[in-house]
Each structure stands twice: as C-alpha cells, then as structure tokens.
Amino acid sequence: MESDASCAPAYTSDLSEVIDTYQSDYWLYGHTHFPVDVIEGKTRIMSIRPV
C-alpha cells in the first residue's frame, strides 16, 4: 500500500509554533499507536495511551 501524503493533515497537525510560543511544562495527547516522550524547549511532549 502506498503512502498518500495528501491525507496527512487529517491525521496530524504541526503545533510546534504553539508549543514554542507558550512553553508549557507538558503537552499531552492521545490516540497514538506508539509511545512518544520527547522534550521540545521546556515542554515535555507525551502521548497518553491506555494500559
């Protein structure tokens, strides 16, 4: 199956400008198929998955 980049905006959003501007301690989000735990500036970005 080929990847179709034209549908990517339906599944992702580039919010790096918002994160960089406000520098929250945490940015938490859900519905992922793999764990994410990274630090961007002063913000820890984490995917929240059910156990």
Secondary structure as the mmCIF struct_conf table of DSSP 4:
data_model
#
loop_
_struct_conf.conf_type_id
_struct_conf.id
_struct_conf.beg_label_comp_id
_struct_conf.beg_label_asym_id
_struct_conf.beg_label_seq_id
_struct_conf.end_label_comp_id
_struct_conf.end_label_asym_id
_struct_conf.end_label_seq_id
HELX_RH_3T_P HELX_RH_3T_P1 ALA A 5 ALA A 10
TURN_TY1_P TURN_TY1_P1 TYR A 11 TYR A 11
HELX_RH_AL_P HELX_RH_AL_P1 SER A 16 TYR A 22
BEND BEND1 ASP A 25 ASP A 25
STRN STRN1 TYR A 26 GLY A 30
BEND BEND2 HIS A 33 PHE A 34
STRN STRN2 ASP A 37 GLU A 40
TURN_TY1_P TURN_TY1_P2 GLY A 41 LYS A 42
STRN STRN3 THR A 43 ILE A 48
#
